[in-house]
């Protein structure tokens, strides 16, 4: 039984290795809300698929840090399919608590996480559905925010 499972995992890895991972490139951030307790931003990425087949994007998992402290943990559904040979823009939300912004004109934030995706093919889908394998890529972004005043 174990040999069968290992063989299936090996076949999946070999078939999925022929498929290139999508590419996530940070492009910008935009202040979306400023409250007395926190500010929120939309962080934008360009997502590229260099394969001959579409790639289904599943879920973003990420953390945001300020001055070395984790200030936010995010989970966002990707809910899109990247057509073959294409690039599309997407955003994910982050929240920065005011306690990390007080006394600063600007604050540098760092985002690091993963984007789970599903390769094309029945075998890849079966392995993901059975929780034996979930392909993902690393996402990262870093920028600064001009601290908005509290109104």
C-alpha positions in Angstrom: 0.0 0.0 0.0 2.7 2.4 1.0 4.6 1.6 -2.2 1.5 2.4 -4.3 1.0 5.8 -2.5 4.7 6.7 -3.0 4.5 5.7 -6.6 1.5 7.9 -7.2 3.2 10.8 -5.5 6.3 10.3 -7.6 4.2 10.2 -10.8 2.4 13.4 -9.8 5.7 15.2 -9.0 7.1 14.1 -12.3 4.1 15.2 -14.3 3.7 18.4 -12.4 7.4 19.2 -12.7 6.7 19.5 -16.5 4.3 22.2 -15.6 5.9 25.5 -14.5 4.8 27.3 -11.4 2.8 30.6 -11.7 4.8 33.7 -10.9 3.7 36.4 -8.4 5.2 39.8 -8.7 4.4 42.6 -6.2 3.4 45.8 -8.0 1.9 48.3 -5.5 -0.2 48.9 -2.4 -3.1 51.2 -1.9 -4.6 52.6 1.4 -8.2 51.5 1.5 -9.3 52.6 5.0 -7.9 54.6 8.0 -9.5 54.0 11.4 -8.4 55.0 14.9 -7.5 51.4 15.6 -5.8 50.3 12.3 -5.3 51.1 8.6 -6.0 48.7 5.8 -4.3 48.3 2.4 -4.8 46.4 -0.7 -1.6 44.8 -1.9 -1.4 44.2 -5.6 0.4 41.5 -7.5 0.7 40.6 -11.1 0.2 36.8 -11.5 1.7 35.1 -14.6 1.1 31.7 -16.1 3.8 30.6 -18.6 2.2 27.2 -19.2 0.3 25.9 -22.2 -2.6 25.0 -19.9 -4.6 27.1 -17.5 -3.6 27.2 -13.8 -6.3 27.4 -11.1 -5.3 29.7 -8.2 -6.7 28.5 -4.8 -5.7 30.4 -1.8 -3.3 33.0 -0.4 -1.9 32.5 3.1 0.4 35.2 4.4 1.8 37.2 7.4 2.6 40.9 7.6 5.3 42.3 9.8 6.4 45.7 10.9 9.8 46.2 12.7 10.2 42.5 13.0 6.8 41.9 14.7 4.0 39.9 13.0 1.1 42.3 13.0 -1.4 40.5 10.7 -2.1 37.0 9.4 -4.2 36.7 6.3 -6.1 34.1 4.4 -7.7 35.1 1.1 -9.4 32.9 -1.5 -7.7 33.4 -4.9 -10.9 32.4 -6.8 -9.5 32.6 -10.3 -8.0 30.7 -13.1 -5.0 32.0 -15.0 -5.4 31.4 -18.7 -2.4 29.9 -20.5 0.4 32.3 -21.3 -1.3 35.2 -19.5 -0.7 37.8 -16.7 -3.5 39.1 -14.5 -3.6 41.5 -11.6 -5.0 40.7 -8.2 -5.1 42.2 -4.7 -5.1 40.9 -1.2 -6.0 42.9 2.0 -3.6 43.6 4.9 -4.3 45.4 8.2 -1.7 47.4 10.1 -2.7 48.1 13.8 -2.2 51.8 14.8 -0.1 50.7 17.7 2.7 49.9 15.2 2.3 53.3 13.4 2.2 55.7 16.3 5.0 58.2 16.4 6.1 57.5 12.8 5.7 59.5 9.6 6.3 56.4 7.5 6.3 52.7 8.3 7.9 49.9 6.3 5.8 46.7 6.2 6.8 43.2 4.9 4.4 40.5 3.5 5.5 36.9 3.1 3.4 33.9 2.4 2.2 31.3 -0.2 -0.3 31.0 -3.0 -1.7 27.6 -3.4 -2.6 26.6 -7.0 -3.8 23.6 -8.9 -2.0 22.2 -11.9 -3.9 21.0 -14.9 -4.7 17.3 -15.0 -6.8 14.7 -13.2 -3.9 13.3 -11.3 -2.9 16.6 -9.8 -6.6 17.3 -8.9 -6.9 13.8 -7.2 -3.7 14.3 -5.1 -4.9 17.8 -4.0 -8.4 16.5 -3.2 -7.0 13.6 -1.2 -4.8 16.0 0.7 -1.6 14.2 -0.3 -0.1 17.2 -2.2 -0.8 20.9 -2.6 1.5 22.9 -4.9 2.2 26.5 -3.9 4.5 29.4 -4.7 6.1 31.9 -2.3 4.7 35.5 -2.4 6.5 38.4 -1.0 6.2 42.2 -0.9 7.7 45.0 1.0 6.8 48.7 0.9 6.2 51.7 3.1 3.1 53.6 4.1 2.9 57.3 4.9 1.0 57.1 8.2 -2.4 58.8 7.7 -3.7 61.1 10.4 -6.6 60.0 12.6 -9.7 62.1 11.7 
